[in-house]
Amino acid sequence: PLVEVHVIKDAFTHEQKSRIIATVPAALIRDAGDRLRGVTWVNIHEVESGDWAIGGQPLTARAVQDIAAGKNVA
C-alpha cells in the first residue's frame, strides 16, 4: 500500500510530519492486517503556500496553522 498525504509547505513542523508518517498507516493496518506494516509506504507531498486553493481562495501555510490553532479564518 502507498498512502499519499498532501500538505501545504511550512504548515506543519518536521515533528508533525514525522507523526503523520508514523500514525496514518495505522488505519490501513487495522483494517487490512498487521502483515502489511512492513510494506506500507507513506509519502508526504508539499505544495507551495498559496498554490492550494479552496473555493477559489488560495490557502497559505499561515492559514492552516491558524485553523489548527482554532482561530477563525475568513
A tleap script that builds the chain and sets N, CA, C and O, in Angstrom:
source leaprc.protein.ff14SB
mol = sequence {
  NPRO LEU VAL GLU VAL HIE VAL ILE LYS ASP
  ALA PHE THR HIE GLU GLN LYS SER ARG ILE
  ILE ALA THR VAL PRO ALA ALA LEU ILE ARG
  ASP ALA GLY ASP ARG LEU ARG GLY VAL THR
  TRP VAL ASN ILE HIE GLU VAL GLU SER GLY
  ASP TRP ALA ILE GLY GLY GLN PRO LEU THR
  ALA ARG ALA VAL GLN ASP ILE ALA ALA GLY
  LYS ASN VAL CALA
}
set mol.1.N position { 0.816 -1.206 0.000 }
set mol.1.CA position { 0.000 0.000 0.000 }
set mol.1.C position { 0.858 1.267 0.000 }
set mol.1.O position { 1.937 1.311 0.590 }
set mol.2.N position { 0.357 2.266 -0.662 }
set mol.2.CA position { 1.004 3.575 -0.696 }
set mol.2.C position { -0.014 4.611 -0.235 }
set mol.2.O position { -1.084 4.752 -0.826 }
set mol.3.N position { 0.332 5.331 0.827 }
set mol.3.CA position { -0.522 6.384 1.356 }
set mol.3.C position { 0.144 7.705 1.007 }
set mol.3.O position { 1.298 7.934 1.372 }
set mol.4.N position { -0.569 8.572 0.306 }
set mol.4.CA position { -0.033 9.874 -0.064 }
set mol.4.C position { -0.779 10.956 0.717 }
set mol.4.O position { -2.009 10.993 0.750 }
set mol.5.N position { -0.001 11.824 1.339 }
set mol.5.CA position { -0.556 12.920 2.120 }
set mol.5.C position { -0.059 14.214 1.492 }
set mol.5.O position { 1.146 14.415 1.349 }
set mol.6.N position { -0.969 15.076 1.125 }
set mol.6.CA position { -0.613 16.364 0.539 }
set mol.6.C position { -0.843 17.449 1.578 }
set mol.6.O position { -1.924 17.548 2.159 }
set mol.7.N position { 0.183 18.263 1.808 }
set mol.7.CA position { 0.101 19.347 2.781 }
set mol.7.C position { 0.696 20.607 2.165 }
set mol.7.O position { 1.415 20.551 1.167 }
set mol.8.N position { 0.388 21.723 2.769 }
set mol.8.CA position { 0.979 22.984 2.331 }
set mol.8.C position { 2.339 23.132 2.998 }
set mol.8.O position { 2.477 22.967 4.210 }
set mol.9.N position { 3.330 23.444 2.189 }
set mol.9.CA position { 4.696 23.585 2.681 }
set mol.9.C position { 4.748 24.588 3.827 }
set mol.9.O position { 4.145 25.659 3.762 }
set mol.10.N position { 5.472 24.228 4.866 }
set mol.10.CA position { 5.689 25.038 6.064 }
set mol.10.C position { 4.462 25.158 6.963 }
set mol.10.O position { 4.500 25.893 7.950 }
set mol.11.N position { 3.382 24.459 6.649 }
set mol.11.CA position { 2.205 24.484 7.517 }
set mol.11.C position { 2.368 23.526 8.685 }
set mol.11.O position { 1.742 23.704 9.729 }
set mol.12.N position { 3.209 22.509 8.514 }
set mol.12.CA position { 3.436 21.507 9.544 }
set mol.12.C position { 4.922 21.433 9.859 }
set mol.12.O position { 5.763 21.575 8.970 }
set mol.13.N position { 5.236 21.214 11.112 }
set mol.13.CA position { 6.630 21.078 11.508 }
set mol.13.C position { 7.164 19.707 11.090 }
set mol.13.O position { 6.408 18.808 10.720 }
set mol.14.N position { 8.468 19.579 11.161 }
set mol.14.CA position { 9.082 18.286 10.869 }
set mol.14.C position { 8.539 17.215 11.822 }
set mol.14.O position { 8.274 16.086 11.410 }
set mol.15.N position { 8.379 17.577 13.083 }
set mol.15.CA position { 7.868 16.633 14.071 }
set mol.15.C position { 6.433 16.204 13.752 }
set mol.15.O position { 6.082 15.033 13.893 }
set mol.16.N position { 5.605 17.168 13.319 }
set mol.16.CA position { 4.227 16.828 12.955 }
set mol.16.C position { 4.205 15.886 11.752 }
set mol.16.O position { 3.443 14.920 11.731 }
set mol.17.N position { 5.035 16.165 10.759 }
set mol.17.CA position { 5.079 15.284 9.585 }
set mol.17.C position { 5.585 13.897 9.964 }
set mol.17.O position { 5.121 12.900 9.412 }
set mol.18.N position { 6.524 13.822 10.894 }
set mol.18.CA position { 7.016 12.518 11.357 }
set mol.18.C position { 5.902 11.729 12.034 }
set mol.18.O position { 5.790 10.517 11.849 }
set mol.19.N position { 5.080 12.422 12.819 }
set mol.19.CA position { 3.947 11.748 13.477 }
set mol.19.C position { 2.922 11.278 12.443 }
set mol.19.O position { 2.353 10.195 12.581 }
set mol.20.N position { 2.686 12.086 11.411 }
set mol.20.CA position { 1.762 11.677 10.343 }
set mol.20.C position { 2.280 10.402 9.692 }
set mol.20.O position { 1.526 9.452 9.480 }
set mol.21.N position { 3.565 10.386 9.377 }
set mol.21.CA position { 4.169 9.213 8.734 }
set mol.21.C position { 4.032 7.980 9.623 }
set mol.21.O position { 3.814 6.874 9.127 }
set mol.22.N position { 4.158 8.167 10.920 }
set mol.22.CA position { 4.082 7.037 11.844 }
set mol.22.C position { 2.665 6.573 12.118 }
set mol.22.O position { 2.441 5.386 12.354 }
set mol.23.N position { 1.695 7.494 12.093 }
set mol.23.CA position { 0.343 7.123 12.547 }
set mol.23.C position { -0.677 6.904 11.433 }
set mol.23.O position { -1.631 6.150 11.627 }
set mol.24.N position { -0.509 7.528 10.288 }
set mol.24.CA position { -1.508 7.373 9.217 }
set mol.24.C position { -1.671 5.915 8.781 }
set mol.24.O position { -2.802 5.485 8.554 }
set mol.25.N position { -0.608 5.150 8.657 }
set mol.25.CA position { -0.798 3.759 8.229 }
set mol.25.C position { -1.566 2.903 9.227 }
set mol.25.O position { -2.037 1.822 8.874 }
set mol.26.N position { -1.697 3.361 10.450 }
set mol.26.CA position { -2.379 2.561 11.468 }
set mol.26.C position { -3.801 2.188 11.057 }
set mol.26.O position { -4.246 1.071 11.317 }
set mol.27.N position { -4.510 3.106 10.422 }
set mol.27.CA position { -5.886 2.812 9.986 }
set mol.27.C position { -5.886 1.713 8.927 }
set mol.27.O position { -6.719 0.807 8.960 }
set mol.28.N position { -4.962 1.801 8.007 }
set mol.28.CA position { -4.882 0.786 6.953 }
set mol.28.C position { -4.509 -0.562 7.558 }
set mol.28.O position { -5.101 -1.588 7.222 }
set mol.29.N position { -3.535 -0.555 8.440 }
set mol.29.CA position { -3.082 -1.794 9.060 }
set mol.29.C position { -4.183 -2.395 9.922 }
set mol.29.O position { -4.358 -3.613 9.954 }
set mol.30.N position { -4.921 -1.541 10.621 }
set mol.30.CA position { -6.022 -2.016 11.467 }
set mol.30.C position { -7.052 -2.773 10.636 }
set mol.30.O position { -7.579 -3.793 11.080 }
set mol.31.N position { -7.338 -2.281 9.438 }
set mol.31.CA position { -8.369 -2.899 8.613 }
set mol.31.C position { -7.833 -3.998 7.699 }
set mol.31.O position { -8.554 -4.949 7.396 }
set mol.32.N position { -6.586 -3.885 7.258 }
set mol.32.CA position { -6.055 -4.836 6.285 }
set mol.32.C position { -5.120 -5.876 6.895 }
set mol.32.O position { -4.825 -6.891 6.264 }
set mol.33.N position { -4.661 -5.634 8.099 }
set mol.33.CA position { -3.821 -6.615 8.768 }
set mol.33.C position { -2.402 -6.135 9.007 }
set mol.33.O position { -1.831 -5.392 8.209 }
set mol.34.N position { -1.845 -6.583 10.136 }
set mol.34.CA position { -0.519 -6.135 10.564 }
set mol.34.C position { 0.589 -6.584 9.612 }
set mol.34.O position { 1.661 -5.980 9.598 }
set mol.35.N position { 0.360 -7.602 8.837 }
set mol.35.CA position { 1.399 -8.079 7.915 }
set mol.35.C position { 1.754 -7.030 6.866 }
set mol.35.O position { 2.811 -7.113 6.240 }
set mol.36.N position { 0.883 -6.050 6.671 }
set mol.36.CA position { 1.164 -5.001 5.683 }
set mol.36.C position { 2.027 -3.875 6.256 }
set mol.36.O position { 2.471 -3.005 5.508 }
set mol.37.N position { 2.269 -3.877 7.561 }
set mol.37.CA position { 3.034 -2.797 8.193 }
set mol.37.C position { 4.389 -2.599 7.515 }
set mol.37.O position { 4.755 -1.464 7.208 }
set mol.38.N position { 5.123 -3.648 7.279 }
set mol.38.CA position { 6.465 -3.545 6.710 }
set mol.38.C position { 6.525 -3.156 5.249 }
set mol.38.O position { 7.594 -2.836 4.730 }
set mol.39.N position { 5.381 -3.182 4.583 }
set mol.39.CA position { 5.365 -2.837 3.154 }
set mol.39.C position { 4.443 -1.661 2.852 }
set mol.39.O position { 4.109 -1.410 1.694 }
set mol.40.N position { 4.035 -0.950 3.884 }
set mol.40.CA position { 3.184 0.228 3.699 }
set mol.40.C position { 4.066 1.463 3.581 }
set mol.40.O position { 4.856 1.756 4.478 }
set mol.41.N position { 3.933 2.173 2.492 }
set mol.41.CA position { 4.701 3.382 2.222 }
set mol.41.C position { 3.847 4.600 2.536 }
set mol.41.O position { 2.630 4.579 2.353 }
set mol.42.N position { 4.485 5.651 3.006 }
set mol.42.CA position { 3.804 6.926 3.213 }
set mol.42.C position { 4.664 8.005 2.567 }
set mol.42.O position { 5.852 8.119 2.865 }
set mol.43.N position { 4.071 8.784 1.694 }
set mol.43.CA position { 4.746 9.923 1.067 }
set mol.43.C position { 4.021 11.193 1.455 }
set mol.43.O position { 2.795 11.273 1.369 }
set mol.44.N position { 4.782 12.184 1.883 }
set mol.44.CA position { 4.206 13.499 2.139 }
set mol.44.C position { 4.634 14.408 0.997 }
set mol.44.O position { 5.824 14.598 0.743 }
set mol.45.N position { 3.650 14.961 0.320 }
set mol.45.CA position { 3.895 15.890 -0.786 }
set mol.45.C position { 3.588 17.294 -0.293 }
set mol.45.O position { 2.501 17.553 0.225 }
set mol.46.N position { 4.530 18.188 -0.451 }
set mol.46.CA position { 4.325 19.559 -0.010 }
set mol.46.C position { 4.033 20.464 -1.210 }
set mol.46.O position { 4.764 20.480 -2.200 }
set mol.47.N position { 2.956 21.203 -1.083 }
set mol.47.CA position { 2.523 22.160 -2.102 }
set mol.47.C position { 2.896 23.551 -1.597 }
set mol.47.O position { 2.696 23.856 -0.421 }
set mol.48.N position { 3.422 24.377 -2.455 }
set mol.48.CA position { 3.821 25.725 -2.053 }
set mol.48.C position { 2.638 26.489 -1.448 }
set mol.48.O position { 1.505 26.375 -1.916 }
set mol.49.N position { 2.918 27.253 -0.423 }
set mol.49.CA position { 1.907 28.085 0.221 }
set mol.49.C position { 1.280 29.012 -0.823 }
set mol.49.O position { 1.987 29.706 -1.554 }
set mol.50.N position { -0.034 29.014 -0.883 }
set mol.50.CA position { -0.748 29.841 -1.855 }
set mol.50.C position { -1.061 29.130 -3.160 }
set mol.50.O position { -1.862 29.623 -3.954 }
set mol.51.N position { -0.436 27.966 -3.397 }
set mol.51.CA position { -0.702 27.200 -4.618 }
set mol.51.C position { -1.818 26.180 -4.424 }
set mol.51.O position { -2.124 25.410 -5.334 }
set mol.52.N position { -2.412 26.176 -3.267 }
set mol.52.CA position { -3.519 25.281 -2.938 }
set mol.52.C position { -4.702 26.197 -2.677 }
set mol.52.O position { -4.563 27.189 -1.962 }
set mol.53.N position { -5.840 25.893 -3.233 }
set mol.53.CA position { -6.992 26.771 -3.065 }
set mol.53.C position { -8.227 25.967 -2.684 }
set mol.53.O position { -8.389 24.807 -3.063 }
set mol.54.N position { -9.079 26.618 -1.929 }
set mol.54.CA position { -10.377 26.053 -1.579 }
set mol.54.C position { -11.426 27.086 -1.949 }
set mol.54.O position { -11.358 28.234 -1.508 }
set mol.55.N position { -12.388 26.683 -2.753 }
set mol.55.CA position { -13.436 27.604 -3.171 }
set mol.55.C position { -12.895 28.809 -3.925 }
set mol.55.O position { -13.458 29.902 -3.855 }
set mol.56.N position { -11.793 28.601 -4.649 }
set mol.56.CA position { -11.210 29.688 -5.421 }
set mol.56.C position { -10.339 30.639 -4.615 }
set mol.56.O position { -9.840 31.630 -5.147 }
set mol.57.N position { -10.155 30.340 -3.331 }
set mol.57.CA position { -9.338 31.183 -2.461 }
set mol.57.C position { -8.037 30.462 -2.106 }
set mol.57.O position { -8.068 29.349 -1.580 }
set mol.58.N position { -6.892 31.094 -2.393 }
set mol.58.CA position { -5.614 30.455 -2.052 }
set mol.58.C position { -5.518 30.214 -0.547 }
set mol.58.O position { -5.950 31.035 0.262 }
set mol.59.N position { -4.947 29.080 -0.198 }
set mol.59.CA position { -4.751 28.718 1.197 }
set mol.59.C position { -3.258 28.779 1.492 }
set mol.59.O position { -2.455 28.207 0.754 }
set mol.60.N position { -2.888 29.455 2.546 }
set mol.60.CA position { -1.486 29.623 2.894 }
set mol.60.C position { -1.123 28.756 4.090 }
set mol.60.O position { -1.993 28.241 4.792 }
set mol.61.N position { 0.180 28.606 4.307 }
set mol.61.CA position { 0.656 27.868 5.474 }
set mol.61.C position { 0.149 28.528 6.747 }
set mol.61.O position { -0.258 27.838 7.681 }
set mol.62.N position { 0.168 29.841 6.794 }
set mol.62.CA position { -0.285 30.590 7.970 }
set mol.62.C position { -1.767 30.314 8.251 }
set mol.62.O position { -2.160 30.153 9.406 }
set mol.63.N position { -2.576 30.259 7.206 }
set mol.63.CA position { -3.999 29.981 7.379 }
set mol.63.C position { -4.211 28.582 7.952 }
set mol.63.O position { -5.066 28.392 8.817 }
set mol.64.N position { -3.447 27.611 7.483 }
set mol.64.CA position { -3.568 26.245 8.017 }
set mol.64.C position { -3.178 26.226 9.488 }
set mol.64.O position { -3.842 25.580 10.298 }
set mol.65.N position { -2.109 26.928 9.838 }
set mol.65.CA position { -1.677 26.999 11.233 }
set mol.65.C position { -2.744 27.672 12.103 }
set mol.65.O position { -2.985 27.245 13.232 }
set mol.66.N position { -3.375 28.716 11.579 }
set mol.66.CA position { -4.436 29.398 12.316 }
set mol.66.C position { -5.641 28.482 12.518 }
set mol.66.O position { -6.232 28.462 13.598 }
set mol.67.N position { -6.004 27.733 11.497 }
set mol.67.CA position { -7.122 26.795 11.608 }
set mol.67.C position { -6.808 25.743 12.668 }
set mol.67.O position { -7.657 25.423 13.501 }
set mol.68.N position { -5.594 25.208 12.635 }
set mol.68.CA position { -5.198 24.183 13.606 }
set mol.68.C position { -5.203 24.751 15.038 }
set mol.68.O position { -5.441 24.018 15.998 }
set mol.69.N position { -4.945 26.030 15.168 }
set mol.69.CA position { -4.943 26.682 16.481 }
set mol.69.C position { -6.335 27.089 16.925 }
set mol.69.O position { -6.502 27.611 18.028 }
set mol.70.N position { -7.346 26.859 16.081 }
set mol.70.CA position { -8.716 27.192 16.434 }
set mol.70.C position { -9.096 28.623 16.153 }
set mol.70.O position { -10.128 29.101 16.625 }
set mol.71.N position { -8.277 29.308 15.393 }
set mol.71.CA position { -8.581 30.704 15.061 }
set mol.71.C position { -9.562 30.733 13.890 }
set mol.71.O position { -9.524 29.866 13.017 }
set mol.72.N position { -10.424 31.717 13.879 }
set mol.72.CA position { -11.387 31.895 12.795 }
set mol.72.C position { -10.677 32.471 11.587 }
set mol.72.O position { -10.128 33.570 11.652 }
set mol.73.N position { -10.685 31.735 10.484 }
set mol.73.CA position { -10.033 32.180 9.257 }
set mol.73.C position { -11.104 32.511 8.242 }
set mol.73.O position { -11.924 31.663 7.890 }
set mol.74.N position { -11.095 33.737 7.777 }
set mol.74.CA position { -12.117 34.157 6.802 }
set mol.74.C position { -11.592 34.033 5.398 }
set mol.74.O position { -12.305 34.339 4.443 }
savepdb mol mol.pdb
quit
